[in-house]
Amino acid sequence: MTPQRVTLITLGVDDLARSRAFYESLGWVPTAALDEVVFFQIHGAVLGLFGREALAKDQGRPGVRLGTGAMTLAQNFTTEAEVDAAWEQAGAAGAAPLKKPEKVFWGGYSGYYADPDGHVWEVAMNPFWPLESDGSLDISKVADAAQE
């Protein structure tokens, strides 16, 4: 059986130095770096930035143009003010604004931006998903509460 977990998220990037600088501008601290990849320890996993061409080659698909935007990475916060601050910080770091944070139909508050390589991030506050003190989300607790 394959474990239900993600341990590494790798984003293909066009300019590794630019992308590294973007994430460092968000306050992220690299934990390891090689010639073609930079790793950031994130909550229980690792985010890797990998040169797009080198990533395609590593995947066994040299010459393939890797795309972006078909998935969203998300950061949840406990307040709307934290969402606004994260969105503003990303914009100041060079992110492209996609949707300014606003109240949304499902009862929360969220906005979207794209990093310099077009990878889409959502910043959100979901009042139905209380975060743990360390910022993690245990969706099973939310599901358990809904069943009661």
NORNOR-V704666 format. One record per helix or strand. SS is the DSSP state (H for helix, E for strand). FROM is the first residue (numbers start at 1). LEN is the number of residues. If there is no record, write none. Layout:
ss:SS from:FROM len:LEN
ss:SS from:FROM len:LEN
//
This chain:
ss:E from:8 len:6
ss:H from:16 len:10
ss:E from:30 len:4
ss:E from:37 len:6
ss:E from:45 len:7
ss:H from:52 len:7
ss:E from:72 len:5
ss:H from:80 len:14
ss:E from:96 len:8
ss:E from:109 len:6
ss:E from:120 len:6
ss:H from:139 len:9
//
